[in-house]
């Protein structure tokens, strides 16, 4: 059974940091790309960051560039999202997702076949 399990969310004050984890299990083939997406109440889901696992290349939304870092630990089948200098506008439910094909760019949510249950991040001012 394929699973993606996020953890690491919580409540922090503006300027603080959190590290999210996305642990994968049950995959019989290597995930091509793992992405982080977020959705705030009343807003559409938006891409945050993505990593192509074979190449190690990373991509970020403009809104988080320079503050967030996506990385992977292949031995643990885990992808991380280090979030620094958090802002109230970063408040959202964060989801990790995995895809098994290259297809369109990392930010296309429709390309991802597997999703985690989400972890809540709340940033207070």
PyMOL commands that set and color helices and strands:
alter all, ss='L'
color gray80, all
select helices_A, chain A and resi 74-76+88-90+109-111
alter helices_A, ss='H'
color red, helices_A
select strands_A, chain A and resi 3-7+10-13+18-25+33-39+46-52+58-60+68-73+78-83+92-99+114-115+119-124
alter strands_A, ss='S'
color yellow, strands_A
deselect
rebuild
show_as cartoon
